[in-house]
């Protein structure tokens, strides 16, 4: 299927590893142009250096307004078609294992910057009457995960924001969706496996095997599989899909609307 992404231009946050890196690569392969954002500019240049004519690199942490300013400027200086909101998650822990410093920092890490950036960029897409806004969150927004109190809470808040925004911009040809990944072979899953290993008193390999057995398809997903799904949602082919939270979890969510 031709996704019709050739020469479209996207901003991809958290592009140096995991899901962000995978979707940036997929978009580039499809012929799109990518503004790749991450804290490590050297890593971005190493990964995307051979796509010089298709990429622009922004180095900086997403929790800082200076980085958001750079992204806004990059979006405004050329044809802009969409954005991927993606970043790492907060520390593990149950509610009673957290304190207010954890909640304050996690609000910045998981939710605040996404709202700030969305409010700056959505009007640009509305003005041109076309755009794609895609949030990478977690299956925890549908089925909260043990010992992930901070992630469970703030990612659910992002879904509420995205759903509300989607109804406002839909008449202008702008879609807003959320992808809710389950376990995938990415660096982000390691902290969850390590936490399960410590909590259950088993080895890392045993904790990983237990996690894989709990997934109906019998394995973790790959970042590349996830990226192919995301690329379709970012394409013109997905114009009738908006306001949705879509799982990519191998069947792990047990609810009827997983």
N, C-alpha and C positions, 0 to 999 in steps of 0.2 A: 504493500500500500504506500502510495506517495503521500506523505504527511504534509506536503506543501509548506515546508519550513525553510526552503531555500531563500537566503538573503533576509529572512526575518532576524530580529535582534532581541536578545534576551539578557536579563541580568540574573546571574545564578549566585546566590549567597552560600557560603560554606563550600566553595568549589575545590578545596585542596585535598579532600578525602571523602570516602564513603559515598553516600547518595549524591551529594553535590558534585563531586568529581565525575561520577558516572553519568549524570544527566547532562553536565556540560559537554562531556565527550560525545554523548549521543546526539545532542543538538548540533555540534560541529560536524559530525559525520553526515547528518541530514542536510548540511549546507547552510545552517544558520550561523549568525554571528553571536558571540557571547562576551559579556562583561563579567569576568570571573572575580569574585570577591572572597578574600580570606585573610587571616592574620599574617600568614607567611607568604610574602610575595615571591621569595626565592623558590618555594615549592610550586607555586602557580606557574612560574616561568619554566621550571623544569618539566612540568606536566604538559603545558600547552604551548611551549616554545615553537613547535613545528606547525602551529596554526596561527602564525604571526598576523596574516592578513585577515583573520576572522576573529581575533580576540583582543580584548582590552583588559588589563589587570588593575584591580584596586586592592591595595594592601591596607588592612586595618581591622580592628575589632568592631563588630556590629553593635556593641553596647555603647560605643562612643559617637557623639553627634557629628564629629569630624568625618567619620566614615560614612554616615548617613548622608551628610552634605555632598560628599564625593559621588555617591551613588546617584543622588538626585541630579547632580550636574551632568553625569554621564548619560542619564536617561534623557535629559533635555537637549543634548547637543547632536542627537542623531535620531533616525527613525527607530522607534521603540515599540515592541510588540508584547512584552510580558516579563514577569519576574517570578523567580523561585525563592520563596522564603525558607531558609534552611540553616540550622546551626546546631551545635552540640546541646546535650541535655544537662540538667542540673544534677547534683549529687544524689545518690541513693539514700534511702532512709524512710522509716515510718513516721507518722506525724509527731509522735512523742520523742523521736530522735532528732527533731529539728528545733531550731530557735528562730527568732524573728530576723536575725541577720541572714539566715538561709533563705527565708521567704523574700526579703528585700532584694537580695542578689539574684535569686531565681526569676523574679518578676522582670528584672533587667535583661537577663540572659534568654528567657524563653518567650516573653510576651511584649514587653514595652517597645523594643526596637522594631518589631513587626508592625505594630500599630502605627508608630511614627512614620515608617517608610511607606506603608500602604496609604496613609493619608496624604503623603506628598506625591506619590506616583499615580494613584487612581485617577485624579483629575486629568492627568496627561492622556491616559487611555480613553477616558470618557470624551475628551475633546476630539480625539481622532475617531471615535466611535468604533473602536476595536481594541481588544486586549485580553491577555490571559494572566491571572494571578493565582499562583499555586503554592499552598503551604504544605511543607513536609512536617508531620507531627508524629503520632504514634498510635498503635492500636489501643493504647490505654485510654483514649478519648471515648472508646466504646465499651471497654471492659478494663477498669482500673487494675493496675498491676501491684502486687504486694511490694512493700518497701520502696515505692516510687511516689511518695506523697506529693513532692514538689512538682514532678512531671505530670502526674495525674491531674493536678489542680490547674496549673497554668496552661497546659496544652488544651484542656477542655475550654478554658477561657478564650483561647485563640479560635477554636471552632465556632464559638458563639459570635465572636467578632466577624469572622469570615462569612458565616451564614447571613448575618444582618447586612453586611456590606454587599453581598451578592445580589440581594433584592433591589438595592438602590442603584446599582450600576448595570444590571441586566438589560434594561431597555436601551442602553447605549452600546450594546454589543460587547460588553466586557464580562467575562466569566470569572468566578472566584470559587475555587475548590480546595479541598484538603485531602491529602493522601495520608492514610493511617497504616504505616508498615508494622508488621510483626517482626519476628526474629530474622535477621539477614546477616550474612557473612561480611560484616563491616566492623571497623574499630569500635563503634558505639556499643555493640553488643557485649564487648568484653567486660565492661564494668558491671553489667547485669549478671553475667555468668560468675564473675568474681564474688559478687555479693551473695548469690545463691550458694556458691561453694562455701563461703564463710559461714553463712546462716545454717546450712544443712550439715556442715562438718564433713564434706566430701571433697574430692580433688576437683580441680578445674575441669579436667576431661570428663569426669563423671557427671558434673553439673551440666556440662554442655550436652552430653549424651541424653540426660534426662529431659532437657529442653527440646531436643530434636524429636524425641519419642512422643512428646506432648503435641506435636504438630501433625495434623492428619496426613499431610503429604509425606511425612517422615524425614524431612530435612529442612534446613534453613534456606531462605531465598538468597539470591545474589543481587548485588547492586545493579547489575546490568539488566536483569529482569524488571526490577523496579523502575529503572530509567526508561525502558521501552514503554511502560505504561504511562509514565509522566510525560514523555514526549508526545504521546497522542493527546493527552489533556491540554498540552500547550499548543496544539496545532489547530488550524481552522476546521479540521474534521470533528472537533468536539464542541461545536458551537451551541448544541442543545443541552449540554451538561453544565449546570452551574448550581452553586449552593449545596454541593454534595460532599460528604466525607466517605471516601472510598478506601476500603481495606485492601492490603496486599500482604496476606499473612499465612498463606498455605492452609486456610480453613481453621486457624487456631481460635478465633473468636467463637464462642459457643452460642451467642444470642441469635435470634431469628433474623435480625437486621445487621448481622456482621458483615 
